[in-house]
Amino acid sequence: MFIQPWDAALDEAEWQTWIAEGHDFGLLSVNGLPGHAPTTVPTHFVPDSSQLLIHLARPNPVWDSIEYDPNVTFTVIGDYAFVPGPWRAKPGTPPTEGVPTSYYAAVQFICRAHIVDEPDAKAELLRRQMAHFQPDRDHAPIEVDKAPYGRMLPGIRGLRLEVTEVRAKFKYDDHKPVEHRATVADHLTARSQALDEPTALQQRRRLDRIGPWKP
């Protein structure tokens, strides 16, 4: 992922907070076997210290690739919007001369994957996931010898993704003048389609922290 200086995370806390705010679904990318394309799998995940916790169905075709090469990338994308050209036209130029772009936040975790197959370890991984996604504990106990989860454990494999590097990008025109960024955020809020409003919030948040861009 190419990251311009003005699109980089301002600090680790920025991307960590963004993930913690509920961005817990992403795309697992695995190197393909020789002669095959890479494999990608959309899935929920749970951050756990310096790891990401995932489980997938045993028939998933990703396993052979991971066993061949455990170096993987997990990508989380959100707060994105298409910004039309007229919104980005320079002052004093025709609106049609503005160049469109995409705004988005993205965090890529570069990881080494460890497969979890031992039944008790899989049950513990699921308990950690459920503690994140169903913190009210409104689910049956996750035990190897108890229904319903016990009989389902053989049908899944767990993944502990050991994070070795994080690449975070917040692409919101932070190199543009303050007035331009504020106006585009207003346009996004007024249009209010799809993820326009959270995109505008990200742009305003970055604007408040950065102010005028200084190389």
Secondary structure, 3 states (H helix, E strand, C coil): CCCCHHHECCCHHHHHHHHHCCCCEEEEEECCCCCCCCEEEEEECEEECCEEEEEEECCCCHHHHHHHCCEEEEEEEEEEEEECHHHHCCCCCCHHHCCCEEEEEEEEEEEEEEEECCHHHHHHHHHHHHHHHCCCCCCCCCCCCCCCHHHHHHHEEEEEEEEEEEEEEEECCCCCCHHHHHHHHHHHHHHCCCCHHHHHHHHHHHHHHHCCCCC
